[in-house]
Structure formats: structure tokens, C-alpha cells
Amino acid sequence: MCDTYSDGDRAKMSVYWSDSNGNHVIYTSATGGTGDCATGNHNIPEGEEVTLQVWHQNGADGSPKHRKTATGKA
């Protein structure tokens, strides 16, 4: 995920899923300003339903803006 606007906000993303070990969520942030990207790597079991949310916010404690959600299978 990358921050592509010079608006002072950071790009944020969460990935959520549940499996036999419980509920899981991973958060990723692109905090370096315009052109900054963040990556992550996690082994989610194949076939698990995942929910992905993306948004932007001003600073670490800012309110989420323009949150979008999608679901799919790993």
C-alpha cells in the first residue's frame, strides 16, 4: 500500500480473519509521506475469508477518513 497524496495524511490498512486459532488482525501504515509505501507478509490459511480495510488519517491518532472494506478468500 502506498501514500500517493501530499495531504499530510498517512495511508492505513487492516487485514482481518478468523480460524481455529481465533481472530486475527494485521495493521500496516505508510507514514513517510507522498510516495512512501508499506508492505507486509503473513501466511493466512488458504480458503479463509479475509476482510481488508483501507483508509487514510492525519497522524497516528487521527480519525479514519474514506474507509473502504472488501472481503474475499485467501
Biopython code that builds the backbone (N, CA, C, O; Angstrom):
import numpy as np
from Bio.PDB.StructureBuilder import StructureBuilder

atoms = [
    (1, "MET", "N", (0.832, -1.136, 0.000)),
    (1, "MET", "CA", (0.000, 0.000, 0.000)),
    (1, "MET", "C", (0.900, 1.227, 0.000)),
    (1, "MET", "O", (1.941, 1.247, 0.657)),
    (2, "CYS", "N", (0.481, 2.267, -0.755)),
    (2, "CYS", "CA", (1.306, 3.470, -0.879)),
    (2, "CYS", "C", (0.502, 4.731, -0.596)),
    (2, "CYS", "O", (-0.700, 4.791, -0.855)),
    (3, "ASP", "N", (1.179, 5.724, -0.066)),
    (3, "ASP", "CA", (0.612, 7.053, 0.131)),
    (3, "ASP", "C", (0.929, 7.848, -1.128)),
    (3, "ASP", "O", (2.097, 8.104, -1.419)),
    (4, "THR", "N", (-0.094, 8.241, -1.876)),
    (4, "THR", "CA", (0.132, 8.917, -3.153)),
    (4, "THR", "C", (-0.275, 10.389, -3.145)),
    (4, "THR", "O", (-0.191, 11.050, -4.180)),
    (5, "TYR", "N", (-0.721, 10.921, -1.987)),
    (5, "TYR", "CA", (-1.139, 12.319, -1.914)),
    (5, "TYR", "C", (-0.282, 13.083, -0.909)),
    (5, "TYR", "O", (0.086, 12.547, 0.136)),
    (6, "SER", "N", (0.028, 14.317, -1.226)),
    (6, "SER", "CA", (0.798, 15.165, -0.316)),
    (6, "SER", "C", (-0.162, 15.984, 0.546)),
    (6, "SER", "O", (-0.138, 17.214, 0.526)),
    (7, "ASP", "N", (-1.007, 15.281, 1.301)),
    (7, "ASP", "CA", (-2.031, 15.940, 2.115)),
    (7, "ASP", "C", (-1.748, 15.882, 3.615)),
    (7, "ASP", "O", (-2.570, 16.332, 4.413)),
    (8, "GLY", "N", (-0.606, 15.337, 4.006)),
    (8, "GLY", "CA", (-0.268, 15.232, 5.417)),
    (8, "GLY", "C", (-0.853, 14.012, 6.097)),
    (8, "GLY", "O", (-0.534, 13.748, 7.256)),
    (9, "ASP", "N", (-1.693, 13.267, 5.416)),
    (9, "ASP", "CA", (-2.289, 12.060, 5.984)),
    (9, "ASP", "C", (-1.401, 10.857, 5.724)),
    (9, "ASP", "O", (-0.533, 10.888, 4.851)),
    (10, "ARG", "N", (-1.623, 9.805, 6.483)),
    (10, "ARG", "CA", (-0.932, 8.528, 6.267)),
    (10, "ARG", "C", (-1.928, 7.517, 5.720)),
    (10, "ARG", "O", (-3.105, 7.554, 6.080)),
    (11, "ALA", "N", (-1.479, 6.624, 4.865)),
    (11, "ALA", "CA", (-2.314, 5.538, 4.347)),
    (11, "ALA", "C", (-2.286, 4.392, 5.358)),
    (11, "ALA", "O", (-1.232, 4.069, 5.906)),
    (12, "LYS", "N", (-3.446, 3.779, 5.605)),
    (12, "LYS", "CA", (-3.561, 2.708, 6.603)),
    (12, "LYS", "C", (-4.320, 1.529, 5.993)),
    (12, "LYS", "O", (-5.144, 1.702, 5.095)),
    (13, "MET", "N", (-4.030, 0.340, 6.491)),
    (13, "MET", "CA", (-4.713, -0.858, 6.018)),
    (13, "MET", "C", (-4.790, -1.875, 7.157)),
    (13, "MET", "O", (-3.869, -1.988, 7.965)),
    (14, "SER", "N", (-5.898, -2.610, 7.209)),
    (14, "SER", "CA", (-6.007, -3.736, 8.136)),
    (14, "SER", "C", (-6.491, -4.958, 7.378)),
    (14, "SER", "O", (-7.277, -4.853, 6.436)),
    (15, "VAL", "N", (-6.006, -6.124, 7.806)),
    (15, "VAL", "CA", (-6.450, -7.410, 7.267)),
    (15, "VAL", "C", (-6.929, -8.227, 8.455)),
    (15, "VAL", "O", (-6.190, -8.425, 9.419)),
    (16, "TYR", "N", (-8.175, -8.705, 8.386)),
    (16, "TYR", "CA", (-8.797, -9.442, 9.485)),
    (16, "TYR", "C", (-9.246, -10.809, 8.996)),
    (16, "TYR", "O", (-9.762, -10.935, 7.885)),
    (17, "TRP", "N", (-9.053, -11.838, 9.823)),
    (17, "TRP", "CA", (-9.585, -13.172, 9.533)),
    (17, "TRP", "C", (-9.722, -13.954, 10.828)),
    (17, "TRP", "O", (-9.106, -13.621, 11.841)),
    (18, "SER", "N", (-10.535, -14.993, 10.781)),
    (18, "SER", "CA", (-10.714, -15.915, 11.910)),
    (18, "SER", "C", (-10.385, -17.315, 11.431)),
    (18, "SER", "O", (-10.675, -17.683, 10.293)),
    (19, "ASP", "N", (-9.765, -18.103, 12.329)),
    (19, "ASP", "CA", (-9.515, -19.506, 12.038)),
    (19, "ASP", "C", (-9.596, -20.295, 13.336)),
    (19, "ASP", "O", (-10.051, -19.762, 14.347)),
    (20, "SER", "N", (-9.173, -21.527, 13.331)),
    (20, "SER", "CA", (-9.290, -22.379, 14.510)),
    (20, "SER", "C", (-8.457, -21.872, 15.691)),
    (20, "SER", "O", (-8.665, -22.300, 16.826)),
    (21, "ASN", "N", (-7.518, -20.966, 15.427)),
    (21, "ASN", "CA", (-6.697, -20.379, 16.491)),
    (21, "ASN", "C", (-7.258, -19.070, 17.033)),
    (21, "ASN", "O", (-6.666, -18.472, 17.931)),
    (22, "GLY", "N", (-8.398, -18.612, 16.496)),
    (22, "GLY", "CA", (-9.011, -17.373, 16.981)),
    (22, "GLY", "C", (-9.129, -16.310, 15.911)),
    (22, "GLY", "O", (-9.047, -16.591, 14.716)),
    (23, "ASN", "N", (-9.323, -15.076, 16.367)),
    (23, "ASN", "CA", (-9.444, -13.919, 15.486)),
    (23, "ASN", "C", (-8.083, -13.243, 15.348)),
    (23, "ASN", "O", (-7.311, -13.172, 16.305)),
    (24, "HIS", "N", (-7.799, -12.745, 14.139)),
    (24, "HIS", "CA", (-6.505, -12.134, 13.858)),
    (24, "HIS", "C", (-6.709, -10.834, 13.097)),
    (24, "HIS", "O", (-7.632, -10.717, 12.291)),
    (25, "VAL", "N", (-5.850, -9.864, 13.353)),
    (25, "VAL", "CA", (-5.853, -8.621, 12.576)),
    (25, "VAL", "C", (-4.411, -8.129, 12.455)),
    (25, "VAL", "O", (-3.639, -8.181, 13.413)),
    (26, "ILE", "N", (-4.069, -7.656, 11.269)),
    (26, "ILE", "CA", (-2.758, -7.089, 10.983)),
    (26, "ILE", "C", (-2.988, -5.659, 10.494)),
    (26, "ILE", "O", (-3.833, -5.427, 9.630)),
    (27, "TYR", "N", (-2.245, -4.711, 11.039)),
    (27, "TYR", "CA", (-2.317, -3.314, 10.611)),
    (27, "TYR", "C", (-1.018, -2.927, 9.914)),
    (27, "TYR", "O", (0.068, -3.329, 10.332)),
    (28, "THR", "N", (-1.145, -2.141, 8.847)),
    (28, "THR", "CA", (0.013, -1.636, 8.109)),
    (28, "THR", "C", (-0.209, -0.155, 7.847)),
    (28, "THR", "O", (-1.332, 0.266, 7.569)),
    (29, "SER", "N", (0.853, 0.640, 7.934)),
    (29, "SER", "CA", (0.765, 2.083, 7.699)),
    (29, "SER", "C", (1.897, 2.539, 6.791)),
    (29, "SER", "O", (3.040, 2.105, 6.934)),
    (30, "ALA", "N", (1.565, 3.415, 5.863)),
    (30, "ALA", "CA", (2.574, 4.124, 5.068)),
    (30, "ALA", "C", (2.659, 5.521, 5.668)),
    (30, "ALA", "O", (1.773, 6.347, 5.445)),
    (31, "THR", "N", (3.725, 5.792, 6.431)),
    (31, "THR", "CA", (3.787, 7.011, 7.235)),
    (31, "THR", "C", (4.831, 8.013, 6.769)),
    (31, "THR", "O", (4.990, 9.063, 7.390)),
    (32, "GLY", "N", (5.542, 7.717, 5.696)),
    (32, "GLY", "CA", (6.654, 8.569, 5.282)),
    (32, "GLY", "C", (6.303, 9.702, 4.341)),
    (32, "GLY", "O", (7.199, 10.405, 3.874)),
    (33, "GLY", "N", (5.025, 9.902, 4.047)),
    (33, "GLY", "CA", (4.627, 10.978, 3.153)),
    (33, "GLY", "C", (4.448, 10.498, 1.725)),
    (33, "GLY", "O", (4.481, 9.298, 1.451)),
    (34, "THR", "N", (4.262, 11.434, 0.831)),
    (34, "THR", "CA", (3.978, 11.130, -0.570)),
    (34, "THR", "C", (5.014, 10.182, -1.159)),
    (34, "THR", "O", (6.218, 10.420, -1.060)),
    (35, "GLY", "N", (4.537, 9.115, -1.766)),
    (35, "GLY", "CA", (5.412, 8.145, -2.410)),
    (35, "GLY", "C", (5.894, 7.047, -1.478)),
    (35, "GLY", "O", (6.530, 6.096, -1.933)),
    (36, "ASP", "N", (5.609, 7.153, -0.181)),
    (36, "ASP", "CA", (6.014, 6.122, 0.770)),
    (36, "ASP", "C", (5.089, 4.915, 0.634)),
    (36, "ASP", "O", (3.878, 5.064, 0.472)),
    (37, "CYS", "N", (5.662, 3.738, 0.700)),
    (37, "CYS", "CA", (4.879, 2.502, 0.610)),
    (37, "CYS", "C", (5.183, 1.605, 1.804)),
    (37, "CYS", "O", (6.268, 1.668, 2.380)),
    (38, "ALA", "N", (4.223, 0.778, 2.164)),
    (38, "ALA", "CA", (4.391, -0.193, 3.241)),
    (38, "ALA", "C", (3.980, -1.559, 2.714)),
    (38, "ALA", "O", (3.038, -1.675, 1.930)),
    (39, "THR", "N", (4.685, -2.579, 3.143)),
    (39, "THR", "CA", (4.359, -3.942, 2.738)),
    (39, "THR", "C", (4.245, -4.810, 3.980)),
    (39, "THR", "O", (4.690, -4.431, 5.063)),
    (40, "GLY", "N", (3.654, -5.956, 3.810)),
    (40, "GLY", "CA", (3.555, -6.914, 4.895)),
    (40, "GLY", "C", (3.534, -8.317, 4.328)),
    (40, "GLY", "O", (3.260, -8.516, 3.144)),
    (41, "ASN", "N", (3.823, -9.287, 5.173)),
    (41, "ASN", "CA", (3.835, -10.676, 4.738)),
    (41, "ASN", "C", (3.335, -11.529, 5.890)),
    (41, "ASN", "O", (3.922, -11.527, 6.972)),
    (42, "HIS", "N", (2.257, -12.253, 5.660)),
    (42, "HIS", "CA", (1.718, -13.145, 6.680)),
    (42, "HIS", "C", (1.069, -14.330, 5.992)),
    (42, "HIS", "O", (0.437, -14.169, 4.947)),
    (43, "ASN", "N", (1.212, -15.492, 6.549)),
    (43, "ASN", "CA", (0.652, -16.703, 5.965)),
    (43, "ASN", "C", (-0.760, -16.934, 6.505)),
    (43, "ASN", "O", (-0.934, -17.485, 7.591)),
    (44, "ILE", "N", (-1.757, -16.511, 5.744)),
    (44, "ILE", "CA", (-3.156, -16.737, 6.100)),
    (44, "ILE", "C", (-3.575, -18.059, 5.465)),
    (44, "ILE", "O", (-3.356, -18.258, 4.270)),
    (45, "PRO", "N", (-4.173, -18.967, 6.238)),
    (45, "PRO", "CA", (-4.539, -20.275, 5.684)),
    (45, "PRO", "C", (-5.417, -20.165, 4.436)),
    (45, "PRO", "O", (-6.362, -19.377, 4.390)),
    (46, "GLU", "N", (-5.088, -20.960, 3.443)),
    (46, "GLU", "CA", (-5.840, -20.962, 2.192)),
    (46, "GLU", "C", (-7.302, -21.270, 2.449)),
    (46, "GLU", "O", (-7.636, -22.167, 3.223)),
    (47, "GLY", "N", (-8.167, -20.515, 1.792)),
    (47, "GLY", "CA", (-9.608, -20.721, 1.903)),
    (47, "GLY", "C", (-10.269, -19.920, 3.008)),
    (47, "GLY", "O", (-11.497, -19.863, 3.069)),
    (48, "GLU", "N", (-9.482, -19.291, 3.892)),
    (48, "GLU", "CA", (-10.054, -18.474, 4.960)),
    (48, "GLU", "C", (-10.633, -17.196, 4.371)),
    (48, "GLU", "O", (-10.054, -16.605, 3.459)),
    (49, "GLU", "N", (-11.774, -16.775, 4.894)),
    (49, "GLU", "CA", (-12.335, -15.493, 4.482)),
    (49, "GLU", "C", (-11.563, -14.379, 5.165)),
    (49, "GLU", "O", (-11.337, -14.422, 6.374)),
    (50, "VAL", "N", (-11.161, -13.383, 4.388)),
    (50, "VAL", "CA", (-10.433, -12.235, 4.925)),
    (50, "VAL", "C", (-11.206, -10.958, 4.623)),
    (50, "VAL", "O", (-11.893, -10.850, 3.608)),
    (51, "THR", "N", (-11.076, -10.011, 5.516)),
    (51, "THR", "CA", (-11.659, -8.687, 5.329)),
    (51, "THR", "C", (-10.514, -7.687, 5.289)),
    (51, "THR", "O", (-9.677, -7.651, 6.191)),
    (52, "LEU", "N", (-10.483, -6.891, 4.255)),
    (52, "LEU", "CA", (-9.456, -5.880, 4.051)),
    (52, "LEU", "C", (-10.105, -4.503, 4.182)),
    (52, "LEU", "O", (-11.130, -4.236, 3.555)),
    (53, "GLN", "N", (-9.514, -3.634, 4.990)),
    (53, "GLN", "CA", (-9.973, -2.252, 5.089)),
    (53, "GLN", "C", (-8.812, -1.332, 4.774)),
    (53, "GLN", "O", (-7.687, -1.575, 5.211)),
    (54, "VAL", "N", (-9.075, -0.279, 4.021)),
    (54, "VAL", "CA", (-8.075, 0.748, 3.726)),
    (54, "VAL", "C", (-8.687, 2.108, 4.032)),
    (54, "VAL", "O", (-9.888, 2.317, 3.861)),
    (55, "TRP", "N", (-7.838, 3.034, 4.490)),
    (55, "TRP", "CA", (-8.291, 4.375, 4.800)),
    (55, "TRP", "C", (-7.077, 5.286, 4.907)),
    (55, "TRP", "O", (-5.940, 4.828, 4.798)),
    (56, "HIS", "N", (-7.315, 6.567, 5.120)),
    (56, "HIS", "CA", (-6.223, 7.488, 5.430)),
    (56, "HIS", "C", (-6.613, 8.291, 6.659)),
    (56, "HIS", "O", (-7.796, 8.461, 6.955)),
    (57, "GLN", "N", (-5.605, 8.783, 7.371)),
    (57, "GLN", "CA", (-5.869, 9.558, 8.575)),
    (57, "GLN", "C", (-4.701, 10.494, 8.834)),
    (57, "GLN", "O", (-3.582, 10.246, 8.386)),
    (58, "ASN", "N", (-4.972, 11.573, 9.563)),
    (58, "ASN", "CA", (-3.954, 12.554, 9.883)),
    (58, "ASN", "C", (-3.252, 12.151, 11.171)),
    (58, "ASN", "O", (-3.838, 12.243, 12.250)),
    (59, "GLY", "N", (-2.009, 11.708, 11.072)),
    (59, "GLY", "CA", (-1.234, 11.317, 12.238)),
    (59, "GLY", "C", (-1.627, 9.962, 12.789)),
    (59, "GLY", "O", (-2.566, 9.328, 12.309)),
    (60, "ALA", "N", (-0.888, 9.523, 13.812)),
    (60, "ALA", "CA", (-1.111, 8.198, 14.391)),
    (60, "ALA", "C", (-2.465, 8.076, 15.074)),
    (60, "ALA", "O", (-3.055, 6.996, 15.094)),
    (61, "ASP", "N", (-2.964, 9.175, 15.633)),
    (61, "ASP", "CA", (-4.224, 9.125, 16.377)),
    (61, "ASP", "C", (-5.377, 9.813, 15.655)),
    (61, "ASP", "O", (-6.421, 10.063, 16.257)),
    (62, "GLY", "N", (-5.202, 10.118, 14.382)),
    (62, "GLY", "CA", (-6.256, 10.799, 13.635)),
    (62, "GLY", "C", (-7.461, 9.910, 13.394)),
    (62, "GLY", "O", (-7.386, 8.687, 13.517)),
    (63, "SER", "N", (-8.563, 10.537, 13.051)),
    (63, "SER", "CA", (-9.789, 9.800, 12.733)),
    (63, "SER", "C", (-9.706, 9.231, 11.327)),
    (63, "SER", "O", (-9.276, 9.924, 10.405)),
    (64, "PRO", "N", (-10.118, 7.959, 11.146)),
    (64, "PRO", "CA", (-10.115, 7.366, 9.801)),
    (64, "PRO", "C", (-11.013, 8.151, 8.842)),
    (64, "PRO", "O", (-12.113, 8.566, 9.206)),
    (65, "LYS", "N", (-10.535, 8.345, 7.624)),
    (65, "LYS", "CA", (-11.294, 9.038, 6.574)),
    (65, "LYS", "C", (-11.419, 8.122, 5.369)),
    (65, "LYS", "O", (-10.479, 7.411, 5.015)),
    (66, "HIS", "N", (-12.586, 8.147, 4.746)),
    (66, "HIS", "CA", (-12.828, 7.439, 3.484)),
    (66, "HIS", "C", (-12.497, 5.951, 3.586)),
    (66, "HIS", "O", (-11.849, 5.401, 2.695)),
    (67, "ARG", "N", (-12.932, 5.298, 4.660)),
    (67, "ARG", "CA", (-12.656, 3.868, 4.868)),
    (67, "ARG", "C", (-13.423, 3.038, 3.835)),
    (67, "ARG", "O", (-14.616, 3.245, 3.610)),
    (68, "LYS", "N", (-12.721, 2.110, 3.225)),
    (68, "LYS", "CA", (-13.299, 1.169, 2.255)),
    (68, "LYS", "C", (-13.034, -0.240, 2.738)),
    (68, "LYS", "O", (-11.968, -0.516, 3.289)),
    (69, "THR", "N", (-14.000, -1.148, 2.538)),
    (69, "THR", "CA", (-13.901, -2.524, 3.018)),
    (69, "THR", "C", (-14.201, -3.484, 1.879)),
    (69, "THR", "O", (-15.090, -3.238, 1.064)),
    (70, "ALA", "N", (-13.453, -4.579, 1.829)),
    (70, "ALA", "CA", (-13.679, -5.641, 0.853)),
    (70, "ALA", "C", (-13.440, -6.970, 1.543)),
    (70, "ALA", "O", (-12.638, -7.051, 2.473)),
    (71, "THR", "N", (-14.128, -8.011, 1.100)),
    (71, "THR", "CA", (-13.910, -9.358, 1.626)),
    (71, "THR", "C", (-13.576, -10.311, 0.475)),
    (71, "THR", "O", (-13.930, -10.072, -0.680)),
    (72, "GLY", "N", (-12.896, -11.375, 0.822)),
    (72, "GLY", "CA", (-12.520, -12.366, -0.181)),
    (72, "GLY", "C", (-11.940, -13.594, 0.513)),
    (72, "GLY", "O", (-11.961, -13.694, 1.739)),
    (73, "LYS", "N", (-11.430, -14.516, -0.274)),
    (73, "LYS", "CA", (-10.821, -15.758, 0.243)),
    (73, "LYS", "C", (-9.318, -15.711, 0.047)),
    (73, "LYS", "O", (-8.820, -15.259, -0.984)),
    (74, "ALA", "N", (-8.599, -16.189, 1.065)),
    (74, "ALA", "CA", (-7.137, -16.262, 0.984)),
    (74, "ALA", "C", (-6.736, -17.392, 0.057)),
    (74, "ALA", "O", (-5.546, -17.627, -0.152)),
]
sb = StructureBuilder()
sb.init_structure("model")
sb.init_model(0)
sb.init_chain("A")
sb.init_seg("    ")
for serial, (resi, resn, name, xyz) in enumerate(atoms, 1):
    if name == "N":
        sb.init_residue(resn, " ", resi, " ")
    sb.init_atom(name, np.array(xyz, "f"), 0.0, 1.0, " ", f" {name:<3s}", serial, name[0])
structure = sb.get_structure()
